[in-house]
Amino acid sequence: MNFSHLFAFYEVARAGSLSGGARRLRVSQPAVSREVKELEGRLGVLLFDRLPRGVSLTYAGKLLFGYADRIFTLAEAARSELKEVAGLSQEHLKIAASATLGVYLVPQMIAEFTTLYPKVGIELTVTNTQEVISGLGNGEFTLGFIEGPYDEARLHAQYIGSDEIVLAAAPAYRQGNGPLLARNVAAQTVILREPGSGTRAVVECAYQRAGLEMIPSMSVSDTEAIKRMLVAQQTMAYVSSLSIREEIARGELRTLEVADMRIERALNLVWLKGRSLSPCSQAFFELAREHTANAKGRFPVTLNVSHLHS
């Protein structure tokens, strides 16, 4: 079937006359009439009844019009979507991520995205959760990756996994006799991330729910610096399990089990409510969602901070 003939038929049917179809196509009426007659000849059926004023579809014409309408609607949708993809190359995507996600998870997503859309400019800012949310609010960032609780009234969120917050120390750290309890940890020297960090917020929340106060001996804004301190000192720190996988594998660090407390948090991709996503941001969102689906099983499945009573 010749699509030029089919499109001429389609426009005549929509206009209700040969002259109307010709105007829609911006060609002469004889040219449109010729296209329609050739299509009828190839199909071996009459598609229109010619009336004194215009045309009407025959039974065969109505059948063909239904198919033609679907074909050209799909063609327009494809054209529109491809136009959006072509427009992605003109965009610059600004993403912010909290420290754990910005170092240990988001770079993988960006690598996949730039393979699909090599001309899109991406700027990644790694900071703490509070700064990510603040930057979304003032328009500095389009998308953010955060850990732990967030303001549901202000932000849309897409869950991308969960992460356990563990108490880590060097292998030589002397734990003492008996099980390690949350109240013992709260009374000892513990390093935490800085105020505003999602990791710190989740740890403090867990201890508050247990009726305890976690006052860190030191606040450090960089997880890598915390890990180096643990290797060099007789101290403990609460860190993301994602951040110490390599050190655990190399035997440089170990985790200490707190018998009556386990801390886990949700990891989310967030954006501001009331602000629509651009085609570029939408494409990254879809990739992140697909990445999450493919990564099921890499993260613990529990999302809530929990206090386990012995």
C-alpha positions in Angstrom: 0.0 0.0 0.0 1.3 3.4 -1.0 1.4 5.7 2.1 1.0 8.8 -0.1 -2.3 7.4 -1.4 -3.3 6.4 2.1 -2.6 9.8 3.5 -4.5 11.5 0.7 -7.5 9.2 1.5 -7.2 10.0 5.2 -7.2 13.8 4.8 -10.2 13.7 2.3 -12.1 11.5 4.8 -11.3 14.0 7.7 -12.3 17.0 5.5 -15.4 15.4 4.1 -14.7 16.5 0.5 -12.0 16.3 -2.2 -11.6 20.0 -2.2 -11.2 20.1 1.6 -8.6 17.3 1.5 -6.7 19.2 -1.2 -6.6 22.3 1.0 -5.3 20.3 4.0 -2.6 18.7 1.8 -1.9 22.0 0.0 -2.2 20.4 -3.5 -4.7 20.6 -6.3 -8.0 18.8 -6.2 -7.3 16.8 -9.3 -4.1 15.5 -7.7 -6.0 14.4 -4.6 -8.7 12.8 -6.7 -6.0 10.9 -8.6 -4.4 9.6 -5.4 -7.7 8.3 -4.1 -8.7 6.6 -7.4 -5.3 4.9 -7.5 -5.8 3.6 -4.0 -9.3 2.4 -4.8 -7.9 0.6 -7.9 -5.1 -1.1 -5.9 -7.5 -2.3 -3.2 -10.3 -3.2 -5.5 -13.0 -1.4 -3.5 -14.8 1.9 -3.5 -13.8 4.0 -0.5 -16.1 7.0 -1.0 -19.6 7.7 -2.3 -19.4 10.9 -4.4 -22.2 13.3 -3.3 -23.3 16.6 -4.8 -21.6 18.3 -1.8 -18.6 16.3 -0.8 -18.0 12.6 -0.2 -19.0 10.0 2.4 -17.2 6.9 3.4 -18.4 3.5 2.2 -18.3 0.5 4.5 -14.9 -0.4 3.1 -13.8 3.3 3.5 -14.8 3.3 7.2 -12.8 0.1 7.8 -9.7 1.6 6.1 -10.2 5.0 7.9 -10.0 3.2 11.3 -6.6 1.6 10.4 -5.3 4.8 8.8 -6.2 6.9 11.9 -4.2 4.5 14.1 -1.3 4.5 11.7 -1.0 8.3 11.4 -1.6 8.8 15.2 1.3 6.4 15.9 3.4 8.2 13.3 2.8 11.5 15.0 3.5 10.1 18.4 6.8 8.7 17.1 7.7 12.0 15.5 7.0 13.9 18.6 9.0 11.5 20.8 12.0 11.5 18.5 11.9 15.3 18.4 12.1 15.3 22.2 15.1 12.9 22.1 16.8 15.1 19.6 16.2 18.1 21.9 17.9 16.3 24.8 21.3 17.2 23.3 20.5 20.9 24.0 19.9 20.4 27.7 22.2 20.6 30.7 21.2 18.3 33.6 22.0 19.4 37.1 21.9 16.6 39.7 22.7 16.7 43.4 23.3 13.6 45.5 24.0 13.0 49.2 27.5 11.7 49.9 26.8 8.0 50.0 24.7 8.0 46.8 26.8 10.5 45.0 30.0 8.4 45.5 28.7 4.8 45.5 25.6 4.6 43.3 24.8 7.7 41.1 28.0 7.6 39.0 26.9 4.2 37.6 23.6 5.7 36.5 25.3 8.7 34.9 27.7 6.4 33.0 24.7 4.5 31.6 22.9 7.8 30.7 25.8 9.3 28.9 26.2 6.2 26.8 22.6 6.6 25.7 22.7 10.4 25.4 26.4 11.4 24.8 25.6 15.0 24.0 23.7 15.8 27.2 25.8 17.9 29.7 25.6 16.6 33.3 26.7 18.4 36.4 26.8 16.3 39.6 27.1 18.0 43.0 27.9 15.7 46.0 26.8 17.2 49.3 24.6 16.3 52.3 20.9 15.6 52.2 19.9 19.0 53.6 21.8 20.8 50.9 20.3 18.6 48.2 16.8 19.5 49.3 17.7 23.2 49.7 19.1 23.3 46.2 16.0 21.7 44.7 13.9 24.4 46.4 15.9 27.3 45.0 16.2 25.9 41.5 19.9 25.1 41.7 19.3 21.4 41.0 16.6 19.6 38.9 16.9 16.1 40.5 18.3 15.0 43.8 19.3 11.7 45.4 18.9 11.5 49.1 18.9 9.1 52.0 16.4 8.8 54.8 13.4 11.0 55.6 12.2 13.9 53.4 9.4 16.4 53.3 6.6 14.6 51.4 4.6 17.8 51.1 7.4 19.4 49.0 9.0 16.6 47.1 8.1 13.8 44.7 10.1 10.6 45.4 11.1 7.5 43.5 12.4 4.7 45.8 15.7 3.3 44.4 16.7 1.0 47.2 17.6 0.8 50.9 20.9 0.9 52.8 21.9 -0.4 56.2 23.8 2.0 58.5 26.4 0.0 60.3 28.7 0.5 63.2 32.2 0.1 61.8 35.7 -0.2 63.3 39.2 -1.5 62.6 39.7 -5.3 63.0 41.9 -4.6 66.1 39.2 -2.6 67.8 38.6 -4.0 71.3 34.8 -4.4 71.8 34.8 -5.8 75.3 33.0 -8.8 76.7 29.3 -9.6 76.2 26.9 -8.3 73.5 27.2 -4.7 72.3 24.0 -2.7 73.2 22.8 0.6 71.9 23.2 2.2 75.4 26.9 1.1 75.4 27.5 2.6 72.0 25.9 5.9 73.1 28.3 6.1 76.0 31.5 5.5 74.0 33.5 7.5 71.5 31.6 7.4 68.1 32.2 9.4 64.9 29.2 10.6 62.9 28.7 12.6 59.7 28.1 16.3 60.0 24.7 17.9 60.9 22.5 17.9 57.8 23.8 14.5 56.7 21.1 11.9 56.0 23.3 9.2 57.7 23.5 11.3 60.9 19.8 12.1 60.9 18.8 8.4 60.6 21.2 7.4 63.4 20.0 10.1 65.8 16.4 9.2 65.0 17.1 5.6 65.8 18.6 6.4 69.2 15.9 8.9 70.1 13.3 6.2 69.4 15.2 3.9 71.8 15.1 6.6 74.5 18.8 7.3 74.1 20.9 10.3 73.0 23.7 9.9 70.5 26.3 12.7 71.0 29.2 12.0 68.7 32.8 12.6 69.8 33.5 14.0 66.4 31.6 15.2 63.3 33.2 14.6 59.9 31.8 15.7 56.6 33.6 13.2 54.4 33.0 9.4 54.6 36.4 8.6 53.2 38.1 10.7 56.0 36.0 8.8 58.5 37.2 5.4 57.1 40.8 6.5 57.4 40.3 7.6 61.0 38.8 4.2 61.8 41.8 2.4 60.4 44.2 4.6 62.4 42.3 4.9 65.7 40.6 2.8 68.4 37.2 4.3 67.7 33.8 3.5 66.0 31.7 5.2 63.4 28.3 4.9 62.0 28.6 4.7 58.2 26.6 3.4 55.2 27.2 -0.3 54.4 27.6 0.7 50.7 30.6 2.9 51.6 32.7 0.2 53.3 32.2 -2.9 51.1 35.7 -2.7 49.6 37.3 -2.1 53.0 35.4 -5.1 54.5 36.5 -7.3 51.6 40.2 -6.2 52.1 40.0 -6.8 55.8 40.7 -3.2 56.7 37.4 -2.6 58.6 34.8 -4.7 60.2 31.2 -4.2 61.4 30.2 -4.4 65.0 26.7 -5.9 65.7 24.6 -3.8 68.0 22.4 -6.5 69.6 19.3 -4.4 70.2 19.3 -2.0 67.2 19.4 -2.2 63.5 19.3 0.9 61.3 18.2 1.0 57.7 17.0 3.8 55.5 15.3 4.3 52.1 17.3 5.8 49.2 15.2 8.1 47.0 15.4 10.1 43.8 13.5 13.3 44.5 12.3 16.4 42.7 10.2 19.4 43.6 6.4 19.2 43.6 4.8 21.6 41.2 7.8 21.6 38.9 7.4 19.5 35.7 10.4 17.4 34.5 12.1 18.4 31.3 12.5 15.7 28.6 16.1 15.3 29.7 15.2 15.0 33.4 12.4 12.6 32.5 14.8 10.4 30.6 17.2 10.3 33.5 14.3 9.5 35.9 13.2 6.6 33.7 16.8 5.3 33.6 17.1 5.5 37.4 13.8 3.6 37.7 15.0 0.9 35.3 18.4 0.8 37.1 16.5 0.2 40.3 14.4 -2.7 38.8 17.6 -4.3 37.5 19.3 -3.9 40.9 16.7 -5.6 43.0 18.4 -7.8 45.5 21.5 -5.6 45.9 20.0 -3.7 48.8 18.3 -4.8 52.0 14.6 -5.0 51.7 13.6 -3.3 55.0 13.0 0.4 54.7 12.3 1.6 58.2 14.6 2.4 61.1 13.9 -0.3 63.7 14.8 -0.8 67.3 15.0 -4.4 68.3 14.3 -5.2 71.9 16.2 -8.1 73.3 
